[in-house]
Amino acid sequence: MVLTLGVLQLTHLSIGTESNQLPEKIMTVSKEQIERLKSTKLTNGDSVYERLNLVSTRKPRRRTKKFVTLDPYNPPYRQSFKNVNELKYPIPDTAELFELNEKRGTFVFRGQESVAKWFSTADSNTDVCALRFEDDSKIEYQLRTFASTNDAQAVGYIVTHSSHCGTCSSLSNLATYLEYRNLTTVARSCGRNRNAKKIKTCLMNDVGFDEPCAETWTYNILHTTDHCKSICVKHYGFWNVLWGKMDKPHTDKHGNLNPCLQCDENTSGPGFKYVAGRTRRNSGIISAIHRQPEEIHFVDHSLYFEKE
């Protein structure tokens, strides 16, 4: 059976709210600017990825063995303890994100330790990802993580999203997010492929992500399918999931995510956000899911080429 669950991450990781509630500048990126973003070239992508400090598992899964990036969910962070107060990181509020057995004294987080460490302070984190072009042609550029917007601007960098830089922080990936405000349909099609390589290839060729970002999306899709299968089948129905007809509302009348999306966000969200760096929400981009305006991080993407 082919499940297309993780592709729904495209909407719930992104901010979604009524357009008339958002600052006007969020909606003013032109087609010409999007094409210009596509023509740029990130020159320090390898060092950005290395700073994520992911580790390889002793037994990599065959389905992603040839990927150029590592799985943020494996190996999961584990800790043994005698007293729960000895845990290195706080117990997450979301039950789907961890397994705790106080009798055996074991704690397992659904993500690598670098993800667990970041997630433990994510709510108070003020990091931003910013860029600086290498010359006046504004083609080649470098990304760098700063502790604040002021720190980035002080040395001539332009903020491209809140949180640290990751595999999806490049301007070409930003162009993809801006060009396809609702990626659900095409991404769902990618998720229906039967193996990781085909999902990744589809995300690159049909959606437009570069290789590292496409792999991050693929890891998310596979992880969500592994852990949210029963919840999503119950919510959408077996045959609807099988044939990709998951067209029920993303949220209820109170704005709460449906059970499938909530499982996806709780189980796979931290790992995805940590490695990707860029999400729609932290890039100031709207999507189909209703969110409160204060959840969006305002970013003026017109600044990249403003002086031309």
Backbone bond lengths (Angstrom), bond angles and torsions (degrees), N, CA, C in turn:
res aa  C-N    CA-C-N  psi(-1)  N-CA   C-N-CA  omega(-1)  CA-C   N-CA-C  phi
1 M - - - 1.472 - - 1.519 109.66 -
2 V 1.318 116.23 134.35 1.453 121.35 179.25 1.516 109.56 -100.83
3 L 1.319 116.82 118.73 1.461 121.64 178.64 1.517 109.98 -104.55
4 T 1.313 116.26 145.20 1.463 121.04 -179.45 1.512 108.61 -123.44
5 L 1.305 115.93 62.89 1.455 120.29 -172.96 1.514 112.47 -91.62
6 G 1.323 116.91 -50.90 1.453 119.64 -173.01 1.508 114.46 -63.98
7 V 1.317 118.04 -21.09 1.455 120.12 -179.69 1.515 111.34 -61.81
8 L 1.317 117.37 -21.02 1.454 120.06 179.62 1.517 111.73 -68.68
9 Q 1.326 116.25 -11.31 1.460 120.69 175.88 1.524 110.06 -58.41
10 L 1.306 116.91 -27.48 1.453 120.65 -179.37 1.511 112.24 -55.66
11 T 1.320 117.61 -32.52 1.454 118.28 -178.98 1.509 112.72 -94.98
12 H 1.340 117.74 -42.28 1.450 115.93 -171.80 1.516 113.13 -78.85
13 L 1.321 118.36 -16.37 1.453 118.90 174.08 1.513 110.93 -83.45
14 S 1.308 116.66 -7.44 1.442 121.63 -177.70 1.518 109.80 -104.03
15 I 1.310 115.20 152.85 1.448 118.42 177.92 1.515 109.35 -77.22
16 G 1.294 117.84 137.59 1.443 121.23 177.47 1.510 109.82 -136.33
17 T 1.299 118.17 124.83 1.452 121.26 179.60 1.513 108.24 -158.25
18 E 1.296 116.84 175.49 1.448 119.58 179.92 1.519 110.17 -68.90
19 S 1.341 117.99 133.91 1.454 121.61 -174.97 1.514 112.34 -61.20
20 N 1.331 118.11 -29.76 1.458 119.16 -178.81 1.523 112.71 -78.21
21 Q 1.327 116.74 -1.28 1.456 120.47 176.98 1.522 111.87 -97.15
22 L 1.341 116.87 -7.79 1.445 120.63 -172.43 1.516 111.87 -101.02
23 P 1.351 117.17 154.23 1.451 120.13 174.32 1.520 110.39 -56.98
24 E 1.302 116.51 139.27 1.459 120.97 -173.40 1.521 112.52 -58.89
25 K 1.340 117.80 -36.55 1.453 120.65 -175.35 1.519 112.90 -61.08
26 I 1.326 117.54 -25.77 1.454 120.30 -178.76 1.523 110.66 -60.68
27 M 1.311 116.79 -28.06 1.451 120.28 -173.34 1.527 113.56 -100.08
28 T 1.348 119.26 10.00 1.456 120.03 -169.06 1.525 115.33 -104.09
29 V 1.312 119.48 13.37 1.456 120.95 177.74 1.524 108.96 -74.54
30 S 1.316 116.65 123.79 1.461 121.57 -175.08 1.525 111.63 -87.21
31 K 1.329 115.77 166.06 1.461 120.86 176.69 1.522 110.66 -62.44
32 E 1.331 115.80 -35.99 1.460 120.01 178.86 1.526 110.84 -63.42
33 Q 1.334 115.99 -40.33 1.463 119.94 178.86 1.526 111.30 -67.24
34 I 1.331 116.12 -37.09 1.459 120.00 177.65 1.524 110.40 -62.82
35 E 1.329 116.83 -43.76 1.461 120.47 178.03 1.521 110.79 -63.53
36 R 1.314 116.64 -37.08 1.460 120.51 178.39 1.530 110.73 -65.95
37 L 1.314 116.85 -39.05 1.462 120.57 176.75 1.526 110.91 -60.63
38 K 1.315 116.56 -38.52 1.463 121.17 -179.88 1.522 112.23 -64.50
39 S 1.320 116.85 -28.12 1.466 121.22 -175.96 1.526 112.99 -83.62
40 T 1.320 118.01 -5.03 1.458 121.14 -177.97 1.528 111.27 -81.00
41 K 1.331 115.72 165.29 1.463 120.66 -176.87 1.522 110.56 -137.40
42 L 1.314 116.28 119.66 1.459 122.13 176.24 1.527 108.85 -78.54
43 T 1.330 117.54 127.37 1.465 120.75 -175.48 1.528 114.16 -103.00
44 N 1.309 118.36 -10.63 1.470 119.47 -179.40 1.527 112.74 -124.95
45 G 1.323 115.32 34.68 1.463 119.71 -179.02 1.521 113.40 -60.09
46 D 1.332 116.98 -36.72 1.464 120.07 -179.14 1.525 111.33 -63.31
47 S 1.328 116.80 -43.37 1.466 119.30 -179.06 1.524 111.40 -69.65
48 V 1.332 116.87 -33.51 1.471 120.45 175.50 1.524 109.58 -60.88
49 Y 1.325 116.23 -45.05 1.461 120.52 -179.58 1.524 111.57 -66.16
50 E 1.328 116.92 -42.27 1.464 120.71 -178.01 1.525 112.13 -60.37
51 R 1.333 116.77 -32.26 1.467 120.38 -178.86 1.529 112.86 -69.62
52 L 1.325 117.04 -11.28 1.463 120.07 177.09 1.531 111.54 -74.12
53 N 1.339 115.59 -18.15 1.476 121.30 174.43 1.525 113.73 57.90
54 L 1.319 116.27 41.43 1.459 119.40 173.86 1.525 109.40 -77.67
55 V 1.314 116.69 151.97 1.462 121.04 179.44 1.523 109.20 -119.17
56 S 1.321 115.68 155.07 1.462 120.23 179.74 1.519 109.89 -87.21
57 T 1.302 115.63 148.55 1.455 121.03 177.24 1.518 109.60 -87.26
58 R 1.318 117.12 152.85 1.462 120.73 -178.39 1.517 111.92 -64.59
59 K 1.316 115.51 -32.32 1.461 120.14 -179.65 1.526 109.19 -124.21
60 P 1.347 117.03 81.02 1.468 119.12 -179.55 1.520 111.34 -61.65
61 R 1.302 115.61 144.44 1.458 120.06 -179.45 1.524 110.41 -69.82
62 R 1.297 116.31 138.59 1.462 120.81 -176.98 1.519 111.89 -59.47
63 R 1.322 116.65 -33.99 1.458 119.92 -173.69 1.524 112.63 -67.46
64 T 1.342 117.95 -22.53 1.469 120.57 179.35 1.527 111.37 -125.19
65 K 1.304 117.99 19.33 1.463 122.64 -173.87 1.523 112.17 -61.22
66 K 1.317 118.68 -32.34 1.463 121.77 -176.09 1.527 113.21 -96.80
67 F 1.308 117.38 9.36 1.466 120.42 177.67 1.532 109.56 -68.75
68 V 1.322 116.04 150.82 1.467 120.83 -179.86 1.524 111.48 -84.59
69 T 1.332 117.79 -14.79 1.465 122.23 177.31 1.525 109.52 -116.14
70 L 1.324 115.76 164.49 1.460 121.21 -177.45 1.526 111.59 -96.18
71 D 1.307 114.66 158.21 1.463 122.65 -179.14 1.534 109.66 -76.15
72 P 1.330 118.77 117.35 1.470 120.32 -179.10 1.524 113.56 -68.82
73 Y 1.334 116.77 -13.73 1.464 120.73 -177.21 1.529 112.91 -95.70
74 N 1.326 116.90 -13.04 1.466 120.82 -176.51 1.527 111.71 -136.36
75 P 1.332 119.41 133.62 1.465 124.66 0.38 1.527 111.68 -75.26
76 P 1.328 117.94 141.80 1.466 119.97 177.54 1.528 110.40 -68.10
77 Y 1.322 115.32 148.89 1.465 119.58 179.74 1.525 109.79 -73.08
78 R 1.325 116.27 129.67 1.461 122.32 -179.33 1.524 110.09 -125.86
79 Q 1.318 116.33 145.47 1.461 120.75 175.21 1.522 109.67 -145.89
80 S 1.314 114.94 134.69 1.465 120.71 173.43 1.521 108.42 -96.34
81 F 1.318 116.54 148.02 1.461 119.28 -177.29 1.527 110.55 -152.01
82 K 1.318 115.17 157.42 1.463 121.73 172.78 1.519 110.68 -97.14
83 N 1.331 114.64 -32.91 1.463 121.66 178.07 1.518 108.01 -131.21
84 V 1.323 117.47 133.98 1.457 120.97 -176.53 1.523 111.98 -58.81
85 N 1.313 117.47 -23.91 1.464 120.88 178.36 1.524 112.71 -70.44
86 E 1.324 116.73 -10.30 1.460 121.44 179.41 1.521 112.65 -83.99
87 L 1.319 117.65 -6.22 1.458 120.34 -177.43 1.524 111.30 -59.33
88 K 1.323 114.98 139.07 1.461 121.58 -176.87 1.517 111.79 -67.83
89 Y 1.337 116.38 -35.88 1.462 121.65 -179.20 1.528 109.80 -123.67
90 P 1.329 117.75 150.86 1.469 120.75 -179.92 1.526 111.96 -60.75
91 I 1.314 116.36 148.37 1.461 120.55 175.75 1.526 108.42 -69.98
92 P 1.343 118.45 125.52 1.468 120.90 -179.11 1.523 112.29 -60.68
93 D 1.309 115.86 154.08 1.467 120.84 178.24 1.521 111.91 -72.36
94 T 1.327 117.12 -25.76 1.463 121.42 -176.51 1.524 110.25 -93.68
95 A 1.325 115.83 120.67 1.463 121.57 -174.10 1.525 112.91 -64.69
96 E 1.347 117.09 -29.41 1.465 119.92 -177.47 1.524 112.96 -69.62
97 L 1.323 117.14 -12.61 1.463 121.36 -172.87 1.527 113.37 -89.15
98 F 1.314 117.89 -6.88 1.463 119.30 -176.40 1.525 111.16 -154.72
99 E 1.322 115.19 166.34 1.460 123.26 171.91 1.525 107.30 -126.17
100 L 1.314 116.65 125.84 1.462 121.99 -178.37 1.521 109.66 -125.91
101 N 1.320 115.95 123.82 1.464 121.24 176.76 1.528 107.57 -123.66
102 E 1.319 116.00 96.64 1.465 120.15 -176.45 1.525 111.74 -67.93
103 K 1.321 117.29 -30.88 1.465 120.36 179.67 1.522 110.88 -64.96
104 R 1.320 116.01 -43.43 1.466 120.45 178.83 1.525 112.27 -87.15
105 G 1.316 116.07 -15.08 1.456 120.06 -179.32 1.513 113.14 71.70
106 T 1.339 116.55 46.24 1.463 120.47 -179.62 1.527 110.98 -128.71
107 F 1.317 115.02 142.11 1.464 122.26 177.40 1.519 107.85 -132.00
108 V 1.337 116.35 130.23 1.462 121.53 179.21 1.520 108.80 -128.82
109 F 1.332 116.04 125.85 1.463 122.48 178.88 1.519 108.65 -102.00
110 R 1.326 117.64 138.75 1.461 120.73 -178.43 1.530 110.14 -80.68
111 G 1.316 114.15 70.86 1.455 121.11 179.85 1.517 109.04 164.15
112 Q 1.322 115.78 161.89 1.454 119.94 178.20 1.528 110.79 -65.11
113 E 1.330 116.28 167.14 1.465 119.31 -177.98 1.521 111.83 -62.45
114 S 1.329 118.26 -36.03 1.465 120.02 178.80 1.522 111.03 -61.06
115 V 1.332 117.02 -33.45 1.465 121.46 176.83 1.525 109.83 -70.25
116 A 1.328 116.16 -45.51 1.471 120.81 179.72 1.526 111.09 -60.75
117 K 1.310 116.56 -41.86 1.462 120.99 -179.86 1.523 110.71 -63.17
118 W 1.343 116.32 -46.71 1.469 120.69 179.70 1.521 110.82 -64.16
119 F 1.328 116.89 -44.63 1.460 121.36 -175.89 1.523 111.60 -63.83
120 S 1.321 117.37 -29.81 1.464 121.17 -177.18 1.523 112.56 -65.92
121 T 1.346 117.39 -21.05 1.473 120.80 179.54 1.524 112.27 -126.41
122 A 1.334 117.07 13.75 1.468 120.81 -173.61 1.523 113.09 -59.35
123 D 1.317 117.59 -37.03 1.465 120.79 -176.29 1.523 112.73 -65.24
124 S 1.314 117.27 -27.72 1.468 120.51 -178.38 1.524 112.67 -104.68
125 N 1.321 116.44 3.37 1.460 120.77 -177.06 1.525 111.04 -74.06
126 T 1.321 117.21 134.42 1.473 121.83 179.95 1.521 112.24 -112.02
127 D 1.328 117.88 11.17 1.464 120.99 -178.42 1.524 111.93 -58.67
128 V 1.319 115.42 150.27 1.459 121.80 172.68 1.519 108.31 -134.96
129 C 1.313 115.95 153.24 1.460 122.13 173.92 1.520 107.44 -103.62
130 A 1.315 116.48 127.05 1.461 120.67 -176.01 1.525 110.18 -133.49
131 L 1.312 115.82 162.64 1.461 120.80 -177.09 1.519 111.31 -132.60
132 R 1.336 114.27 158.55 1.458 120.80 173.53 1.518 108.51 -144.13
133 F 1.337 115.91 126.71 1.455 120.35 178.73 1.522 109.86 -70.48
134 E 1.337 115.60 150.51 1.457 120.49 -175.80 1.520 113.16 -83.60
135 D 1.335 117.44 -21.55 1.463 119.89 176.37 1.525 108.97 -157.64
136 D 1.328 116.14 -177.15 1.461 121.12 -174.62 1.524 113.90 -69.90
137 S 1.327 118.20 -13.45 1.464 119.63 178.02 1.521 111.26 -70.18
138 K 1.323 116.61 -20.62 1.464 123.40 178.85 1.530 112.51 53.07
139 I 1.308 113.57 48.30 1.461 120.36 174.88 1.527 109.67 -112.41
140 E 1.320 116.62 -58.36 1.455 120.56 179.02 1.526 110.21 -87.43
141 Y 1.318 115.37 140.66 1.464 119.97 -177.66 1.521 110.32 -152.96
142 Q 1.315 115.86 166.51 1.453 122.13 176.28 1.522 110.08 -123.02
143 L 1.312 115.35 149.55 1.461 122.48 175.46 1.522 109.52 -104.81
144 R 1.319 114.83 148.68 1.467 119.53 178.78 1.523 109.17 -152.52
145 T 1.317 116.12 139.70 1.462 121.65 177.01 1.521 109.96 -89.48
146 F 1.340 115.35 133.11 1.460 121.66 178.48 1.520 109.46 -122.10
147 A 1.324 115.60 158.22 1.463 120.95 -179.86 1.517 112.49 -74.27
148 S 1.336 117.66 -17.80 1.463 120.93 -179.89 1.519 109.86 -162.36
149 T 1.326 115.73 164.60 1.463 121.21 176.34 1.521 110.65 -61.84
150 N 1.312 117.50 -42.15 1.467 121.18 -179.65 1.522 111.57 -60.38
151 D 1.327 116.90 -40.42 1.463 120.52 178.90 1.524 111.15 -63.01
152 A 1.320 116.43 -39.79 1.463 120.55 -179.98 1.524 111.21 -67.44
153 Q 1.305 116.18 -47.70 1.459 120.70 -177.97 1.520 112.09 -65.93
154 A 1.321 117.66 -29.51 1.465 121.76 -178.05 1.525 112.75 -63.95
155 V 1.339 116.88 -24.70 1.466 120.09 179.87 1.527 111.69 -114.42
156 G 1.332 116.27 21.89 1.452 120.99 172.07 1.509 116.75 82.31
157 Y 1.319 117.52 20.62 1.459 120.81 177.56 1.529 110.50 -97.30
158 I 1.337 115.69 152.01 1.462 122.66 178.78 1.526 108.94 -108.88
159 V 1.314 117.12 125.00 1.469 121.10 -179.03 1.524 109.91 -69.83
160 T 1.338 115.55 130.79 1.464 120.29 178.65 1.530 112.93 -109.65
161 H 1.336 117.33 -21.07 1.470 120.80 170.50 1.519 109.18 -168.97
162 S 1.329 116.25 161.21 1.461 120.08 174.10 1.522 108.74 -77.88
163 S 1.331 116.52 162.78 1.453 124.99 -174.96 1.533 109.82 77.85
164 H 1.317 115.57 172.30 1.463 121.23 -175.47 1.528 111.23 -72.57
165 C 1.315 115.72 166.82 1.461 121.32 178.45 1.530 109.87 -77.45
166 G 1.335 115.55 147.48 1.452 120.57 -179.65 1.514 111.63 -149.35
167 T 1.316 116.06 -159.02 1.459 121.47 -173.18 1.526 114.15 -71.23
168 C 1.320 118.00 -19.24 1.468 121.10 -179.36 1.526 112.36 -110.05
169 S 1.337 117.41 14.96 1.465 121.19 -174.22 1.519 114.20 -82.18
170 S 1.320 118.25 -9.29 1.463 120.39 -176.51 1.520 111.60 -65.43
171 L 1.326 115.59 159.33 1.463 120.65 179.17 1.521 111.74 -68.99
172 S 1.323 117.60 -28.98 1.466 118.99 177.50 1.522 110.84 -66.61
173 N 1.330 117.14 -37.80 1.465 119.72 175.59 1.521 111.36 -70.38
174 L 1.332 116.69 -35.02 1.467 119.98 173.70 1.519 109.98 -59.58
175 A 1.326 116.94 -41.82 1.465 120.85 179.13 1.523 110.94 -58.97
176 T 1.319 116.51 -39.60 1.462 120.43 178.36 1.519 111.17 -63.63
177 Y 1.325 117.34 -44.73 1.462 120.84 177.63 1.524 111.53 -62.15
178 L 1.321 116.80 -40.31 1.458 120.48 -178.70 1.522 111.84 -72.61
179 E 1.316 116.29 -34.87 1.462 120.31 -177.03 1.522 112.02 -73.84
180 Y 1.309 116.70 -38.36 1.457 121.26 -178.67 1.519 108.79 -114.01
181 R 1.315 117.01 88.19 1.461 120.76 -177.98 1.529 112.09 -64.98
182 N 1.310 117.01 -26.45 1.464 120.39 176.31 1.525 107.93 -127.71
183 L 1.311 115.74 98.65 1.458 121.54 -175.59 1.528 113.13 -92.04
184 T 1.312 116.86 4.52 1.462 120.23 -171.21 1.523 112.91 -56.97
185 T 1.333 117.31 -47.79 1.459 120.41 -174.28 1.518 112.31 -63.55
186 V 1.336 116.89 -51.92 1.470 119.68 -176.92 1.520 111.07 -69.30
187 A 1.337 117.99 -35.80 1.465 120.46 178.78 1.524 111.07 -69.93
188 R 1.323 116.76 -36.47 1.464 120.66 177.36 1.522 109.85 -61.99
189 S 1.315 115.67 -37.73 1.454 119.92 176.88 1.526 110.78 -62.59
190 C 1.333 116.57 -41.20 1.469 120.50 177.64 1.521 110.56 -63.09
191 G 1.316 116.93 -42.41 1.452 121.56 -177.62 1.512 113.85 -65.56
192 R 1.320 117.27 -18.12 1.457 120.72 -179.62 1.525 112.25 -79.29
193 N 1.323 117.55 -7.75 1.461 119.92 175.52 1.522 109.94 -66.37
194 R 1.319 115.76 154.52 1.461 120.16 -170.98 1.524 114.51 -88.20
195 N 1.308 118.94 -9.33 1.460 118.22 179.05 1.517 111.18 -142.97
196 A 1.326 114.93 164.01 1.462 121.50 -173.31 1.520 112.16 -62.50
197 K 1.321 117.08 -40.26 1.458 120.12 -178.45 1.521 111.25 -61.34
198 K 1.331 116.97 -41.58 1.462 120.51 -179.53 1.523 111.34 -70.44
199 I 1.327 117.14 -36.32 1.467 119.96 176.44 1.519 109.58 -62.05
200 K 1.333 115.83 -48.00 1.465 121.20 179.93 1.528 111.13 -60.16
201 T 1.316 117.07 -47.14 1.466 120.89 -179.21 1.515 111.13 -60.92
202 C 1.311 116.85 -40.74 1.461 121.28 178.58 1.522 110.93 -64.45
203 L 1.326 117.29 -42.50 1.465 121.10 179.84 1.523 111.40 -64.95
204 M 1.324 116.94 -29.36 1.459 120.71 177.72 1.527 111.24 -80.02
205 N 1.321 116.86 -48.88 1.462 120.76 -173.18 1.523 113.89 -81.21
206 D 1.329 117.42 -40.62 1.460 120.81 -175.89 1.521 113.56 -91.57
207 V 1.335 116.59 -31.05 1.465 120.19 -179.92 1.514 111.29 -95.58
208 G 1.338 116.91 -46.03 1.455 119.84 177.68 1.509 115.69 115.28
209 F 1.343 117.94 6.63 1.458 119.99 177.96 1.522 110.70 -70.99
210 D 1.352 116.89 151.14 1.452 118.86 172.14 1.527 108.67 -76.85
211 E 1.327 116.62 174.26 1.467 120.04 -171.39 1.527 114.12 -60.60
212 P 1.345 120.09 -49.57 1.471 118.54 -179.58 1.526 113.21 -60.41
213 C 1.329 117.06 -41.82 1.461 120.63 -179.66 1.525 110.84 -67.18
214 A 1.334 116.63 -41.07 1.464 120.57 178.47 1.524 110.89 -61.66
215 E 1.330 116.85 -36.72 1.463 119.53 178.11 1.518 111.31 -68.64
216 T 1.327 116.90 -38.50 1.464 120.10 177.42 1.514 110.45 -61.10
217 W 1.335 116.29 -43.12 1.466 120.61 176.88 1.527 110.80 -62.62
218 T 1.340 116.37 -40.66 1.461 120.39 -178.54 1.522 111.33 -65.01
219 Y 1.323 116.70 -44.85 1.471 119.95 176.32 1.530 110.71 -56.53
220 N 1.325 115.94 -40.80 1.464 120.21 179.55 1.528 111.52 -64.65
221 I 1.308 116.17 -44.85 1.464 121.07 179.67 1.531 110.57 -59.56
222 L 1.322 116.19 -47.06 1.461 120.26 -178.73 1.527 111.75 -65.19
223 H 1.320 116.67 -41.19 1.460 120.76 -178.71 1.524 111.12 -66.31
224 T 1.328 116.70 -42.72 1.460 120.30 178.77 1.524 111.12 -64.97
225 T 1.327 116.34 -40.71 1.457 119.82 177.92 1.523 110.78 -61.52
226 D 1.323 116.60 -40.54 1.466 120.88 -179.69 1.528 112.41 -65.02
227 H 1.331 117.20 -37.92 1.461 120.37 -169.19 1.530 115.19 -106.93
228 C 1.322 117.87 -14.31 1.471 119.47 -176.27 1.524 112.97 -119.30
229 K 1.307 116.70 9.24 1.460 121.18 -174.91 1.523 112.57 -53.56
230 S 1.325 117.36 -53.73 1.467 120.38 -174.51 1.524 111.65 -65.59
231 I 1.328 117.15 -38.80 1.468 121.10 179.71 1.517 110.78 -64.68
232 C 1.322 116.26 -43.31 1.461 119.93 -177.55 1.526 111.92 -71.42
233 V 1.324 116.30 -37.88 1.465 119.57 176.76 1.520 110.31 -63.60
234 K 1.320 116.80 -40.52 1.467 120.72 178.67 1.521 111.07 -64.17
235 H 1.326 117.13 -39.24 1.464 120.60 -176.56 1.529 112.07 -75.34
236 Y 1.326 116.97 -46.53 1.467 120.12 -174.70 1.524 113.12 -92.14
237 G 1.329 116.93 -25.39 1.449 121.13 -173.78 1.519 110.37 99.56
238 F 1.326 116.11 141.95 1.465 121.49 -174.82 1.523 112.51 -55.21
239 W 1.331 116.93 -52.67 1.459 119.61 -174.92 1.518 111.79 -69.23
240 N 1.292 117.47 -32.54 1.466 119.85 177.16 1.528 111.21 -65.34
241 V 1.335 116.54 -40.87 1.464 119.85 176.78 1.519 110.34 -66.81
242 L 1.326 116.04 -42.36 1.458 120.75 -178.51 1.519 111.96 -59.20
243 W 1.327 116.29 -41.06 1.467 120.43 -177.21 1.526 113.03 -99.39
244 G 1.303 117.14 9.41 1.465 119.80 175.24 1.512 114.19 72.69
245 K 1.325 117.87 23.36 1.466 120.95 -179.06 1.531 110.49 -97.51
246 M 1.323 114.93 58.93 1.466 120.16 -178.04 1.517 109.67 -98.69
247 D 1.339 114.12 71.42 1.461 119.49 -173.13 1.527 113.37 -106.54
248 K 1.322 117.80 16.92 1.465 119.49 174.46 1.527 109.28 -67.44
249 P 1.330 118.07 157.06 1.472 120.93 -179.33 1.529 111.71 -55.89
250 H 1.346 115.19 143.79 1.461 120.34 178.31 1.526 111.46 -68.68
251 T 1.327 116.46 -30.77 1.467 120.90 -176.69 1.524 110.28 -133.93
252 D 1.339 116.06 161.95 1.455 120.02 173.81 1.526 109.34 -88.78
253 K 1.319 117.58 -173.63 1.462 121.14 -175.60 1.525 112.64 -66.70
254 H 1.322 116.44 -15.95 1.466 120.58 179.41 1.530 112.20 -96.31
255 G 1.339 116.08 0.82 1.456 119.91 179.52 1.514 114.77 87.79
256 N 1.342 117.24 8.55 1.460 120.44 179.11 1.524 110.40 -82.09
257 L 1.320 117.35 138.52 1.454 121.09 178.07 1.522 110.69 -62.43
258 N 1.346 116.12 148.03 1.456 118.34 175.95 1.533 108.85 -67.70
259 P 1.341 118.78 162.64 1.470 121.44 -173.33 1.522 114.63 -55.42
260 C 1.322 117.01 -37.29 1.462 120.08 -178.91 1.523 110.94 -67.53
261 L 1.321 116.24 -48.32 1.458 120.22 178.93 1.521 111.59 -64.54
262 Q 1.336 116.22 -36.80 1.459 119.31 -179.82 1.524 110.80 -66.24
263 C 1.325 116.78 -39.61 1.459 120.47 176.37 1.519 110.30 -62.77
264 D 1.316 116.18 -42.87 1.461 121.86 178.13 1.522 110.45 -59.15
265 E 1.318 116.22 -48.39 1.461 120.37 -178.43 1.525 111.33 -65.20
266 N 1.325 117.26 -43.77 1.457 120.55 -177.42 1.523 112.63 -69.80
267 T 1.328 115.97 -39.28 1.461 120.69 -173.63 1.524 113.09 -85.74
268 S 1.320 116.76 -43.84 1.462 121.14 -173.31 1.519 114.19 -107.77
269 G 1.325 117.04 -18.24 1.456 120.84 -174.31 1.515 115.37 -55.26
270 P 1.346 119.78 -51.56 1.465 119.98 -178.27 1.523 113.60 -58.54
271 G 1.329 117.80 -44.62 1.459 120.79 179.33 1.509 112.08 -62.35
272 F 1.333 116.03 -41.40 1.459 120.17 179.23 1.519 110.95 -65.87
273 K 1.311 116.86 -49.83 1.460 120.97 -177.02 1.523 111.67 -61.51
274 Y 1.329 116.18 -39.22 1.462 119.56 -178.84 1.524 111.36 -63.43
275 V 1.323 117.11 -47.75 1.460 119.96 -175.38 1.522 111.69 -79.42
276 A 1.319 117.83 -42.07 1.466 120.74 -178.56 1.519 111.70 -65.31
277 G 1.335 116.96 -37.68 1.464 119.66 -175.21 1.515 110.96 77.39
278 R 1.316 116.00 -64.58 1.468 121.13 179.87 1.517 111.38 -86.73
279 T 1.325 116.12 132.33 1.461 123.17 166.29 1.524 106.34 -128.34
280 R 1.301 117.35 169.52 1.465 118.07 178.13 1.523 110.53 -66.31
281 R 1.312 115.99 -39.18 1.462 119.24 -177.26 1.525 111.49 -61.09
282 N 1.321 117.44 -44.76 1.465 118.72 -177.45 1.527 112.97 -84.48
283 S 1.350 115.46 1.63 1.463 120.26 175.71 1.524 112.45 -107.96
284 G 1.335 116.72 2.89 1.454 120.30 178.45 1.507 114.21 75.75
285 I 1.329 117.56 29.91 1.466 121.95 -177.05 1.525 109.13 -113.58
286 I 1.312 117.09 135.00 1.461 121.26 -178.85 1.526 111.36 -88.69
287 S 1.320 116.36 160.73 1.459 122.11 174.67 1.514 108.74 -144.82
288 A 1.330 116.20 -165.23 1.462 120.54 -171.52 1.523 114.33 -76.34
289 I 1.324 117.78 -16.98 1.464 119.69 -175.49 1.514 110.96 -90.37
290 H 1.317 115.28 132.05 1.460 120.33 -179.69 1.525 110.92 -70.47
291 R 1.335 115.73 126.54 1.464 122.25 174.16 1.523 108.26 -133.52
292 Q 1.304 116.37 163.19 1.451 120.78 177.07 1.532 109.70 -77.14
293 P 1.333 117.76 143.46 1.470 120.85 -178.07 1.517 113.74 -54.90
294 E 1.329 117.76 -33.10 1.465 119.60 -177.32 1.524 112.78 -69.90
295 E 1.329 117.45 -10.93 1.457 120.18 179.00 1.520 112.77 -79.93
296 I 1.315 117.30 -16.77 1.450 120.77 -175.44 1.520 110.80 -90.07
297 H 1.321 115.24 141.39 1.464 120.69 176.15 1.525 107.54 -96.97
298 F 1.310 116.56 113.37 1.459 120.09 -177.43 1.523 110.85 -67.16
299 V 1.335 116.46 127.58 1.461 123.03 176.30 1.519 107.99 -134.69
300 D 1.318 116.99 128.60 1.462 121.59 178.42 1.527 108.32 -95.40
301 H 1.329 116.56 97.61 1.458 121.38 -176.73 1.528 113.16 -77.03
302 S 1.315 117.67 -5.83 1.464 119.94 177.01 1.523 111.79 -77.19
303 L 1.324 117.95 -10.70 1.463 121.35 -176.15 1.522 113.37 -71.44
304 Y 1.319 117.64 -21.67 1.460 119.79 -176.04 1.526 112.10 -58.86
305 F 1.323 116.69 -39.85 1.461 120.92 -176.94 1.522 111.40 -120.64
306 E 1.307 117.06 26.47 1.462 122.75 -171.78 1.519 113.44 -60.50
307 K 1.325 119.73 -37.48 1.462 122.43 -171.98 1.520 113.55 -88.50
308 E 1.308 117.50 6.74 1.467 119.34 -179.60 1.526 111.10 -86.01
